Amino acid sequence: MGCDNKLSILRGWSLIGEPSYGEVLAYQTQRRSIVAGYNYADKKIIALLEYSGYTNTEIFNQWFEEHLCPSLKPKTTIVMDNASFHKSSKLIKIANKFDVQILYLPPYSPDLNPIEKV
């Protein structure tokens, strides 16, 4: 998940026939991103990592190998959505190294993803 102050105001309220105005910052702040796991059994966030910038395959794989997998027991099943950075061949190799299984959700099914409810 990432956030910044880059806004696109598409709608607003005004009197009939009058233009709608809104205030936005004249500059863009640095993007902050968060990557985390969710232990469904314990109902806890695990392996939380916050950083500047966007999430890509390299960053996700590094987090997966250095933060998430070491905190899991062997034979754990990891549920992921179909984000492009979740589907690299290196990620599968890392999962095999730690003896964990990755289960991908069907496309467009955030209702099945436990971390979406956090």
MMTF fields as JSON, N, C-alpha, C and O atoms, coordinates in Angstrom:
{
  "mmtfVersion": "1.0.0",
  "mmtfProducer": "UNKNOWN",
  "numBonds": 471,
  "numAtoms": 472,
  "numGroups": 118,
  "numChains": 1,
  "numModels": 1,
  "chainsPerModel": [1],
  "groupsPerChain": [118],
  "chainIdList": ["A"],
  "bondAtomList": [4, 2, 8, 6, 12, 10, 16, 14, 20, 18, 24, 22, 28, 26, 32, 30, 36, 34, 40, 38, 44, 42, 48, 46, 52, 50, 56, 54, 60, 58, 64, 62, 68, 66, 72, 70, 76, 74, 80, 78, 84, 82, 88, 86, 92, 90, 96, 94, 100, 98, 104, 102, 108, 106, 112, 110, 116, 114, 120, 118, 124, 122, 128, 126, 132, 130, 136, 134, 140, 138, 144, 142, 148, 146, 152, 150, 156, 154, 160, 158, 164, 162, 168, 166, 172, 170, 176, 174, 180, 178, 184, 182, 188, 186, 192, 190, 196, 194, 200, 198, 204, 202, 208, 206, 212, 210, 216, 214, 220, 218, 224, 222, 228, 226, 232, 230, 236, 234, 240, 238, 244, 242, 248, 246, 252, 250, 256, 254, 260, 258, 264, 262, 268, 266, 272, 270, 276, 274, 280, 278, 284, 282, 288, 286, 292, 290, 296, 294, 300, 298, 304, 302, 308, 306, 312, 310, 316, 314, 320, 318, 324, 322, 328, 326, 332, 330, 336, 334, 340, 338, 344, 342, 348, 346, 352, 350, 356, 354, 360, 358, 364, 362, 368, 366, 372, 370, 376, 374, 380, 378, 384, 382, 388, 386, 392, 390, 396, 394, 400, 398, 404, 402, 408, 406, 412, 410, 416, 414, 420, 418, 424, 422, 428, 426, 432, 430, 436, 434, 440, 438, 444, 442, 448, 446, 452, 450, 456, 454, 460, 458, 464, 462, 468, 466],
  "bondOrderList": [1, 1, 1, 1, 1, 1, 1, 1, 1, 1, 1, 1, 1, 1, 1, 1, 1, 1, 1, 1, 1, 1, 1, 1, 1, 1, 1, 1, 1, 1, 1, 1, 1, 1, 1, 1, 1, 1, 1, 1, 1, 1, 1, 1, 1, 1, 1, 1, 1, 1, 1, 1, 1, 1, 1, 1, 1, 1, 1, 1, 1, 1, 1, 1, 1, 1, 1, 1, 1, 1, 1, 1, 1, 1, 1, 1, 1, 1, 1, 1, 1, 1, 1, 1, 1, 1, 1, 1, 1, 1, 1, 1, 1, 1, 1, 1, 1, 1, 1, 1, 1, 1, 1, 1, 1, 1, 1, 1, 1, 1, 1, 1, 1, 1, 1, 1, 1],
  "groupList": [{"groupName": "MET", "atomNameList": ["N", "CA", "C", "O"], "elementList": ["N", "C", "C", "O"], "formalChargeList": [0, 0, 0, 0], "bondAtomList": [1, 0, 2, 1, 3, 2], "bondOrderList": [1, 1, 2], "singleLetterCode": "M", "chemCompType": "L-PEPTIDE LINKING"}, {"groupName": "GLY", "atomNameList": ["N", "CA", "C", "O"], "elementList": ["N", "C", "C", "O"], "formalChargeList": [0, 0, 0, 0], "bondAtomList": [1, 0, 2, 1, 3, 2], "bondOrderList": [1, 1, 2], "singleLetterCode": "G", "chemCompType": "PEPTIDE LINKING"}, {"groupName": "CYS", "atomNameList": ["N", "CA", "C", "O"], "elementList": ["N", "C", "C", "O"], "formalChargeList": [0, 0, 0, 0], "bondAtomList": [1, 0, 2, 1, 3, 2], "bondOrderList": [1, 1, 2], "singleLetterCode": "C", "chemCompType": "L-PEPTIDE LINKING"}, {"groupName": "ASP", "atomNameList": ["N", "CA", "C", "O"], "elementList": ["N", "C", "C", "O"], "formalChargeList": [0, 0, 0, 0], "bondAtomList": [1, 0, 2, 1, 3, 2], "bondOrderList": [1, 1, 2], "singleLetterCode": "D", "chemCompType": "L-PEPTIDE LINKING"}, {"groupName": "ASN", "atomNameList": ["N", "CA", "C", "O"], "elementList": ["N", "C", "C", "O"], "formalChargeList": [0, 0, 0, 0], "bondAtomList": [1, 0, 2, 1, 3, 2], "bondOrderList": [1, 1, 2], "singleLetterCode": "N", "chemCompType": "L-PEPTIDE LINKING"}, {"groupName": "LYS", "atomNameList": ["N", "CA", "C", "O"], "elementList": ["N", "C", "C", "O"], "formalChargeList": [0, 0, 0, 0], "bondAtomList": [1, 0, 2, 1, 3, 2], "bondOrderList": [1, 1, 2], "singleLetterCode": "K", "chemCompType": "L-PEPTIDE LINKING"}, {"groupName": "LEU", "atomNameList": ["N", "CA", "C", "O"], "elementList": ["N", "C", "C", "O"], "formalChargeList": [0, 0, 0, 0], "bondAtomList": [1, 0, 2, 1, 3, 2], "bondOrderList": [1, 1, 2], "singleLetterCode": "L", "chemCompType": "L-PEPTIDE LINKING"}, {"groupName": "SER", "atomNameList": ["N", "CA", "C", "O"], "elementList": ["N", "C", "C", "O"], "formalChargeList": [0, 0, 0, 0], "bondAtomList": [1, 0, 2, 1, 3, 2], "bondOrderList": [1, 1, 2], "singleLetterCode": "S", "chemCompType": "L-PEPTIDE LINKING"}, {"groupName": "ILE", "atomNameList": ["N", "CA", "C", "O"], "elementList": ["N", "C", "C", "O"], "formalChargeList": [0, 0, 0, 0], "bondAtomList": [1, 0, 2, 1, 3, 2], "bondOrderList": [1, 1, 2], "singleLetterCode": "I", "chemCompType": "L-PEPTIDE LINKING"}, {"groupName": "ARG", "atomNameList": ["N", "CA", "C", "O"], "elementList": ["N", "C", "C", "O"], "formalChargeList": [0, 0, 0, 0], "bondAtomList": [1, 0, 2, 1, 3, 2], "bondOrderList": [1, 1, 2], "singleLetterCode": "R", "chemCompType": "L-PEPTIDE LINKING"}, {"groupName": "TRP", "atomNameList": ["N", "CA", "C", "O"], "elementList": ["N", "C", "C", "O"], "formalChargeList": [0, 0, 0, 0], "bondAtomList": [1, 0, 2, 1, 3, 2], "bondOrderList": [1, 1, 2], "singleLetterCode": "W", "chemCompType": "L-PEPTIDE LINKING"}, {"groupName": "GLU", "atomNameList": ["N", "CA", "C", "O"], "elementList": ["N", "C", "C", "O"], "formalChargeList": [0, 0, 0, 0], "bondAtomList": [1, 0, 2, 1, 3, 2], "bondOrderList": [1, 1, 2], "singleLetterCode": "E", "chemCompType": "L-PEPTIDE LINKING"}, {"groupName": "PRO", "atomNameList": ["N", "CA", "C", "O"], "elementList": ["N", "C", "C", "O"], "formalChargeList": [0, 0, 0, 0], "bondAtomList": [1, 0, 2, 1, 3, 2], "bondOrderList": [1, 1, 2], "singleLetterCode": "P", "chemCompType": "L-PEPTIDE LINKING"}, {"groupName": "TYR", "atomNameList": ["N", "CA", "C", "O"], "elementList": ["N", "C", "C", "O"], "formalChargeList": [0, 0, 0, 0], "bondAtomList": [1, 0, 2, 1, 3, 2], "bondOrderList": [1, 1, 2], "singleLetterCode": "Y", "chemCompType": "L-PEPTIDE LINKING"}, {"groupName": "VAL", "atomNameList": ["N", "CA", "C", "O"], "elementList": ["N", "C", "C", "O"], "formalChargeList": [0, 0, 0, 0], "bondAtomList": [1, 0, 2, 1, 3, 2], "bondOrderList": [1, 1, 2], "singleLetterCode": "V", "chemCompType": "L-PEPTIDE LINKING"}, {"groupName": "ALA", "atomNameList": ["N", "CA", "C", "O"], "elementList": ["N", "C", "C", "O"], "formalChargeList": [0, 0, 0, 0], "bondAtomList": [1, 0, 2, 1, 3, 2], "bondOrderList": [1, 1, 2], "singleLetterCode": "A", "chemCompType": "L-PEPTIDE LINKING"}, {"groupName": "GLN", "atomNameList": ["N", "CA", "C", "O"], "elementList": ["N", "C", "C", "O"], "formalChargeList": [0, 0, 0, 0], "bondAtomList": [1, 0, 2, 1, 3, 2], "bondOrderList": [1, 1, 2], "singleLetterCode": "Q", "chemCompType": "L-PEPTIDE LINKING"}, {"groupName": "THR", "atomNameList": ["N", "CA", "C", "O"], "elementList": ["N", "C", "C", "O"], "formalChargeList": [0, 0, 0, 0], "bondAtomList": [1, 0, 2, 1, 3, 2], "bondOrderList": [1, 1, 2], "singleLetterCode": "T", "chemCompType": "L-PEPTIDE LINKING"}, {"groupName": "PHE", "atomNameList": ["N", "CA", "C", "O"], "elementList": ["N", "C", "C", "O"], "formalChargeList": [0, 0, 0, 0], "bondAtomList": [1, 0, 2, 1, 3, 2], "bondOrderList": [1, 1, 2], "singleLetterCode": "F", "chemCompType": "L-PEPTIDE LINKING"}, {"groupName": "HIS", "atomNameList": ["N", "CA", "C", "O"], "elementList": ["N", "C", "C", "O"], "formalChargeList": [0, 0, 0, 0], "bondAtomList": [1, 0, 2, 1, 3, 2], "bondOrderList": [1, 1, 2], "singleLetterCode": "H", "chemCompType": "L-PEPTIDE LINKING"}],
  "groupTypeList": [0, 1, 2, 3, 4, 5, 6, 7, 8, 6, 9, 1, 10, 7, 6, 8, 1, 11, 12, 7, 13, 1, 11, 14, 6, 15, 13, 16, 17, 16, 9, 9, 7, 8, 14, 15, 1, 13, 4, 13, 15, 3, 5, 5, 8, 8, 15, 6, 6, 11, 13, 7, 1, 13, 17, 4, 17, 11, 8, 18, 4, 16, 10, 18, 11, 11, 19, 6, 2, 12, 7, 6, 5, 12, 5, 17, 17, 8, 14, 0, 3, 4, 15, 7, 18, 19, 5, 7, 7, 5, 6, 8, 5, 8, 15, 4, 5, 18, 3, 14, 16, 8, 6, 13, 6, 12, 12, 13, 7, 12, 3, 6, 4, 12, 8, 11, 5, 14],
  "groupIdList": [1, 2, 3, 4, 5, 6, 7, 8, 9, 10, 11, 12, 13, 14, 15, 16, 17, 18, 19, 20, 21, 22, 23, 24, 25, 26, 27, 28, 29, 30, 31, 32, 33, 34, 35, 36, 37, 38, 39, 40, 41, 42, 43, 44, 45, 46, 47, 48, 49, 50, 51, 52, 53, 54, 55, 56, 57, 58, 59, 60, 61, 62, 63, 64, 65, 66, 67, 68, 69, 70, 71, 72, 73, 74, 75, 76, 77, 78, 79, 80, 81, 82, 83, 84, 85, 86, 87, 88, 89, 90, 91, 92, 93, 94, 95, 96, 97, 98, 99, 100, 101, 102, 103, 104, 105, 106, 107, 108, 109, 110, 111, 112, 113, 114, 115, 116, 117, 118],
  "secStructList": [7, 3, 3, 7, 1, 7, 7, 7, 7, 7, 7, 7, 7, 7, 7, 6, 6, 1, 7, 7, 7, 7, 7, 7, 7, 1, 1, 7, 7, 7, 7, 3, 3, 3, 3, 3, 3, 3, 3, 6, 6, 6, 6, 3, 3, 3, 3, 3, 3, 3, 3, 3, 1, 7, 7, 7, 2, 2, 2, 2, 2, 2, 2, 0, 0, 0, 0, 0, 4, 4, 4, 1, 7, 6, 6, 7, 3, 3, 3, 3, 7, 7, 7, 4, 4, 4, 7, 7, 2, 2, 2, 2, 2, 2, 2, 2, 2, 6, 6, 7, 3, 3, 3, 3, 7, 7, 6, 6, 7, 4, 4, 4, 7, 4, 4, 4, 4, 7],
  "xCoordList": [0.846, 0.0, 0.897, 1.922, 0.53, 1.308, 0.423, -0.76, 0.997, 0.213, 1.123, 2.31, 0.538, 1.201, 0.115, -1.065, 0.494, -0.501, -0.868, -1.402, -0.586, -0.927, -2.435, -2.934, -3.139, -4.6, -5.11, -4.526, -6.173, -6.907, -8.344, -9.085, -8.729, -10.097, -10.945, -10.745, -11.88, -12.703, -14.087, -14.738, -14.545, -15.892, -15.869, -14.969, -16.845, -16.969, -18.344, -19.137, -18.612, -19.902, -19.756, -18.749, -20.773, -20.825, -22.267, -23.118, -22.526, -23.854, -24.086, -23.14, -25.333, -25.672, -25.117, -25.329, -24.411, -23.837, -22.478, -21.846, -22.011, -20.711, -19.68, -20.027, -18.421, -17.396, -17.089, -17.312, -16.593, -16.213, -14.696, -13.942, -14.254, -12.825, -12.423, -13.229, -11.191, -10.661, -9.201, -8.503, -8.742, -7.349, -6.534, -6.948, -5.387, -4.448, -3.057, -2.798, -2.175, -0.798, -0.11, -0.374, 0.763, 1.47, 2.672, 3.327, 2.96, 4.095, 3.662, 2.653, 4.417, 4.112, 5.129, 6.335, 4.632, 5.534, 6.03, 5.541, 6.994, 7.545, 6.526, 5.833, 6.443, 5.521, 6.045, 7.235, 5.151, 5.469, 4.711, 3.533, 5.378, 4.751, 4.899, 5.833, 3.961, 3.969, 3.754, 2.855, 4.581, 4.391, 4.3, 5.098, 3.335, 3.168, 2.469, 1.815, 2.613, 1.871, 0.808, 0.855, -0.135, -1.19, -1.315, -1.612, -1.088, -1.238, -2.705, -3.193, -3.396, -4.844, -5.194, -6.201, -4.387, -4.671, -4.564, -5.399, -3.529, -3.306, -3.952, -3.984, -4.468, -5.066, -4.067, -4.4, -2.827, -1.771, -1.051, -0.873, -0.644, 0.22, 1.625, 2.094, 2.297, 3.669, 4.559, 4.089, 5.841, 6.867, 6.552, 6.675, 6.148, 5.8, 7.055, 8.059, 6.988, 8.091, 7.516, 6.64, 8.012, 7.618, 8.843, 9.947, 8.657, 9.79, 9.309, 8.111, 10.247, 9.945, 9.988, 10.889, 9.011, 8.999, 7.867, 6.98, 7.919, 6.893, 7.334, 8.527, 6.374, 6.686, 6.904, 6.111, 7.989, 8.251, 8.692, 8.775, 8.968, 9.328, 10.577, 10.621, 11.581, 12.834, 12.616, 13.09, 11.909, 11.643, 10.777, 11.036, 9.753, 8.865, 9.617, 9.457, 10.428, 11.199, 12.154, 12.315, 12.784, 13.7, 12.938, 13.389, 11.789, 10.962, 10.52, 10.564, 10.097, 9.619, 10.712, 10.452, 11.935, 13.042, 13.621, 13.957, 13.737, 14.421, 13.497, 13.944, 12.214, 11.307, 10.179, 9.96, 9.469, 8.294, 8.664, 8.3, 9.373, 9.657, 10.37, 10.026, 11.35, 11.987, 11.028, 11.297, 9.915, 8.961, 7.899, 7.033, 7.962, 6.96, 7.511, 8.716, 6.603, 6.968, 6.975, 6.243, 7.797, 7.746, 6.333, 5.577, 5.998, 4.692, 3.564, 2.394, 3.905, 2.893, 2.397, 3.172, 1.108, 0.541, 0.389, -0.197, 0.919, 0.841, -0.176, -0.048, -1.181, -2.228, -1.884, -1.642, -1.866, -1.548, -2.543, -3.14, -2.7, -3.507, -2.62, -1.51, -3.096, -2.385, -1.611, -1.443, -1.14, -0.294, 0.914, 1.439, 1.343, 2.422, 3.695, 4.407, 3.992, 5.223, 5.102, 6.086, 3.931, 3.745, 4.064, 4.046, 4.352, 4.394, 5.726, 5.742, 6.824, 8.123, 8.629, 8.271, 9.455, 10.031, 10.967, 11.094, 11.619, 12.5, 11.689, 12.163, 10.491, 9.64, 9.313, 9.313, 9.038, 8.754, 9.981, 9.855, 11.166, 12.402, 12.618, 13.037, 12.33, 12.468, 11.485, 11.846, 10.248, 9.235, 9.69, 9.551, 10.225, 10.724, 11.875, 11.961, 12.755, 13.896, 13.434, 14.054, 12.34, 11.818, 10.724, 10.143, 10.443, 9.43, 8.05, 7.348, 7.681, 6.338, 5.656, 6.318, 4.34, 3.56, 2.846, 2.345, 2.799, 2.063, 0.77, 0.772, -0.326, -1.641, -2.139, -2.316, -2.365, -2.835, -4.357, -4.992, -4.926, -6.375, -6.817, -6.006, -8.086, -8.587, -8.466, -8.53, -8.294, -8.221, -9.471, -10.577, -9.268, -10.359, -11.227, -12.454, -10.586, -11.346, -10.813, -10.42, -10.793, -10.298, -11.132, -10.653, -12.369, -13.228, -12.704, -13.08, -11.846, -11.271, -9.908, -9.353, -9.363, -8.021, -8.082, -8.543, -7.629, -7.732, -7.06, -7.546, -5.96, -5.268, -6.071, -5.83, -7.011, -7.87, -8.813, -9.366, -8.997, -9.899, -9.178, -9.808, -7.85, -7.064, -7.204, -6.621],
  "yCoordList": [-1.154, 0.0, 1.223, 1.24, 2.235, 3.459, 4.682, 4.623, 5.791, 7.029, 8.224, 8.211, 9.244, 10.523, 11.59, 11.281, 12.837, 13.907, 14.319, 15.407, 13.463, 13.751, 13.554, 12.43, 14.642, 14.582, 14.96, 15.801, 14.349, 14.733, 14.973, 14.032, 16.229, 16.556, 16.579, 17.413, 15.666, 15.537, 16.136, 16.483, 16.262, 16.771, 17.689, 17.607, 18.548, 19.435, 20.075, 19.913, 20.8, 21.464, 22.954, 23.57, 23.523, 24.966, 25.335, 24.467, 26.622, 27.082, 26.743, 26.639, 26.574, 26.252, 27.338, 28.528, 26.916, 27.84, 28.39, 29.085, 28.094, 28.582, 27.452, 26.293, 27.773, 26.731, 26.264, 26.992, 25.077, 24.499, 24.624, 24.296, 25.097, 25.264, 24.414, 24.166, 23.98, 23.227, 23.572, 23.957, 23.433, 23.719, 22.429, 21.407, 22.494, 21.372, 21.923, 23.105, 21.086, 21.508, 21.785, 21.111, 22.769, 23.135, 22.229, 22.341, 21.352, 20.45, 19.04, 18.854, 18.073, 16.685, 16.195, 16.354, 15.6, 15.042, 13.677, 13.116, 13.17, 11.861, 10.766, 10.825, 9.783, 8.666, 7.761, 7.451, 7.338, 6.395, 5.111, 5.145, 3.986, 2.689, 1.792, 1.933, 0.869, -0.104, -1.483, -1.679, -2.439, -3.842, -4.599, -4.37, -5.494, -6.257, -7.569, -7.729, -8.494, -9.744, -9.708, -8.87, -10.607, -10.706, -12.165, -13.027, -12.431, -13.781, -13.977, -13.458, -14.721, -14.895, -15.614, -15.288, -16.576, -17.339, -16.46, -16.545, -15.611, -14.744, -13.371, -12.596, -13.072, -11.757, -10.627, -9.625, -10.809, -9.823, -9.482, -10.328, -8.222, -7.779, -8.294, -8.204, -8.83, -9.313, -8.74, -8.388, -8.653, -8.251, -6.911, -6.771, -5.933, -4.606, -3.877, -3.826, -3.322, -2.536, -1.272, -1.339, -0.122, 1.168, 1.772, 1.693, 2.379, 2.941, 4.016, 4.141, 4.791, 5.823, 5.205, 4.428, 5.552, 5.083, 4.111, 3.907, 3.522, 2.599, 1.158, 0.88, 0.246, -1.173, -1.749, -1.52, -2.496, -3.198, -4.62, -4.981, -5.411, -6.815, -6.957, -7.805, -6.145, -6.245, -5.957, -6.705, -4.888, -4.534, -5.596, -5.989, -6.058, -7.063, -8.362, -8.947, -8.819, -10.053, -9.923, -10.864, -8.767, -8.54, -8.596, -9.239, -7.927, -7.97, -9.4, -9.846, -10.106, -11.481, -12.372, -13.169, -12.231, -13.087, -12.663, -13.515, -11.357, -10.88, -10.637, -10.661, -10.404, -10.046, -11.057, -11.519, -11.399, -12.256, -13.715, -14.276, -14.318, -15.762, -16.159, -17.191, -15.386, -15.779, -15.776, -16.425, -15.051, -14.993, -16.095, -16.177, -16.943, -17.992, -19.369, -19.612, -20.254, -21.654, -22.371, -21.979, -23.42, -24.209, -24.754, -24.977, -24.96, -25.475, -24.443, -24.786, -23.19, -22.136, -21.838, -21.882, -21.536, -21.111, -19.598, -19.033, -18.951, -17.504, -17.203, -17.689, -16.407, -16.038, -14.668, -13.714, -14.584, -13.321, -13.048, -13.958, -11.751, -11.392, -11.462, -11.991, -10.941, -11.079, -9.831, -9.566, -9.065, -7.916, -8.418, -9.497, -7.643, -8.103, -8.446, -9.377, -7.716, -7.992, -9.207, -9.585, -9.827, -11.068, -12.31, -13.417, -12.158, -13.325, -13.514, -13.829, -13.329, -13.537, -14.954, -15.581, -15.435, -16.773, -16.792, -17.814, -15.663, -15.591, -15.749, -16.364, -15.21, -15.324, -16.786, -17.206, -17.552, -18.984, -19.7, -20.564, -19.341, -19.95, -19.617, -20.472, -18.374, -17.975, -18.761, -19.247, -18.886, -19.651, -21.096, -21.653, -21.697, -23.076, -23.187, -24.156, -22.194, -22.183, -22.203, -22.85, -21.49, -21.424, -22.46, -22.489, -23.303, -24.356, -23.794, -24.306, -22.72, -22.149, -22.228, -22.276, -22.241, -22.37, -21.057, -20.41, -20.663, -19.466, -19.897, -20.74, -19.316, -19.56, -18.234, -17.266, -18.194, -16.966, -16.952, -17.947, -15.815, -15.641, -15.453, -15.09, -15.694, -15.396, -13.888, -13.089, -13.501, -12.072, -11.323, -11.863, -10.079, -9.18, -9.755, -9.755, -10.24, -10.799, -10.293, -11.1, -8.968, -8.455, -8.923, -8.92, -9.322, -9.815, -11.123, -11.481, -11.838, -13.09, -12.891, -13.837, -11.678, -11.416, -10.878, -9.756, -11.651, -11.22, -9.882, -9.138, -9.556, -8.307, -7.084, -5.99, -7.241, -6.125, -5.704, -4.605, -6.556, -6.253, -5.6, -5.226, -5.466, -4.883, -3.38, -2.7],
  "zCoordList": [0.0, 0.0, 0.0, 0.682, -0.746, -0.781, -0.712, -1.046, -0.279, -0.226, -0.485, -0.159, -1.076, -1.275, -1.35, -1.183, -1.599, -1.64, -3.063, -3.279, -4.02, -5.415, -5.581, -5.523, -5.786, -5.851, -7.232, -7.915, -7.622, -8.82, -8.393, -8.111, -8.348, -7.956, -9.221, -10.103, -9.295, -10.493, -10.322, -11.308, -9.082, -8.828, -7.62, -6.785, -7.532, -6.378, -6.357, -7.284, -5.287, -5.123, -5.41, -5.06, -6.052, -6.284, -6.597, -6.792, -6.642, -7.032, -8.502, -9.283, -8.861, -10.25, -11.162, -10.932, -12.187, -13.15, -12.758, -13.553, -11.547, -11.081, -11.136, -10.909, -11.433, -11.427, -9.999, -9.032, -9.893, -8.604, -8.441, -9.356, -7.28, -7.017, -5.818, -4.921, -5.813, -4.68, -4.471, -5.41, -3.241, -2.917, -2.938, -2.391, -3.57, -3.572, -3.286, -3.511, -2.799, -2.562, -3.892, -4.888, -3.904, -5.127, -5.377, -6.413, -4.455, -4.594, -4.205, -3.525, -4.634, -4.289, -3.268, -3.452, -2.196, -1.193, -1.658, -2.638, -0.94, -1.277, -0.965, 0.051, -1.832, -1.628, -0.522, -0.476, 0.371, 1.438, 1.154, 0.798, 1.308, 1.058, 2.277, 3.067, 2.409, 3.497, 2.896, 2.078, 3.305, 2.946, 4.262, 5.17, 4.366, 5.609, 5.32, 4.29, 6.233, 6.199, 7.286, 8.187, 7.197, 8.202, 8.606, 7.779, 9.884, 10.412, 10.754, 11.758, 9.921, 10.074, 11.376, 12.005, 11.786, 13.01, 14.255, 15.156, 14.3, 15.462, 15.323, 16.278, 14.128, 13.848, 14.114, 14.746, 13.616, 13.839, 12.542, 11.666, 12.444, 11.354, 11.646, 12.78, 10.635, 10.807, 9.711, 8.629, 10.006, 9.031, 8.374, 7.157, 9.17, 8.661, 8.186, 8.896, 6.997, 6.45, 5.827, 4.965, 6.268, 5.701, 5.031, 5.57, 3.855, 3.122, 2.161, 1.907, 1.629, 0.637, -0.749, -1.064, -1.574, -2.952, -3.227, -2.398, -4.398, -4.867, -4.643, -4.526, -4.585, -4.468, -5.863, -6.776, -6.008, -7.26, -6.918, -5.744, -7.923, -7.71, -6.852, -5.961, -7.106, -6.351, -4.86, -4.005, -4.559, -3.159, -2.494, -1.357, -3.198, -2.612, -2.334, -1.262, -3.276, -3.075, -1.892, -1.115, -1.756, -0.636, 0.69, 1.637, 0.758, 1.974, 2.276, 3.422, 1.241, 1.393, 1.983, 2.884, 1.47, 1.907, 3.259, 4.082, 3.492, 4.698, 5.891, 7.037, 5.626, 6.723, 6.933, 8.053, 5.87, 6.037, 6.291, 7.324, 5.372, 5.486, 6.777, 7.353, 7.259, 8.521, 9.718, 10.728, 9.607, 10.721, 10.648, 11.519, 9.615, 9.416, 9.757, 9.695, 10.116, 10.332, 8.982, 8.073, 8.841, 7.603, 7.371, 8.317, 6.123, 5.68, 5.794, 5.623, 6.081, 6.137, 4.724, 3.769, 4.595, 3.315, 3.332, 4.256, 2.309, 2.166, 1.076, -0.048, 1.403, 0.45, -0.129, 0.61, -1.462, -2.132, -3.247, -3.823, -3.531, -4.688, -5.932, -5.874, -7.031, -8.301, -8.709, -9.899, -7.73, -8.063, -8.855, -8.58, -9.82, -10.705, -9.935, -10.313, -8.867, -8.116, -7.201, -6.566, -7.115, -6.352, -7.178, -6.64, -8.456, -9.342, -10.061, -11.251, -9.37, -10.019, -9.754, -8.757, -10.65, -10.46, -9.25, -8.575, -8.981, -7.806, -6.518, -5.563, -6.484, -5.296, -5.007, -3.85, -6.041, -5.874, -5.313, -4.445, -5.808, -5.302, -3.826, -3.047, -3.45, -2.044, -1.184, -0.112, -1.648, -0.903, -0.713, 0.376, -1.752, -1.661, -0.665, 0.088, -0.666, 0.252, 1.717, 2.561, 2.005, 3.373, 3.634, 4.719, 2.65, 2.769, 3.112, 3.984, 2.394, 2.521, 1.164, 0.127, 1.178, -0.057, -0.337, 0.582, -1.608, -2.014, -2.682, -3.579, -2.244, -2.826, -3.388, -2.648, -4.699, -5.338, -5.387, -5.739, -5.031, -5.092, -6.539, -7.392, -6.822, -8.166, -8.435, -7.501, -9.69, -10.008, -9.538, -9.545, -9.135, -8.742, -7.625, -7.72, -6.575, -5.449, -4.104, -3.261, -3.888, -2.612, -1.423, -0.289, -1.674, -0.597, -0.002, 1.114, -0.723, -0.23, 0.433, 0.993, 0.378, 0.881, 2.309, 2.516, 3.3, 4.697, 4.996, 5.848, 4.324, 4.648, 4.224, 4.733, 3.312, 2.904, 4.028, 3.994, 5.005, 6.122, 7.301, 8.29, 7.19, 8.292, 8.283, 9.127]
}
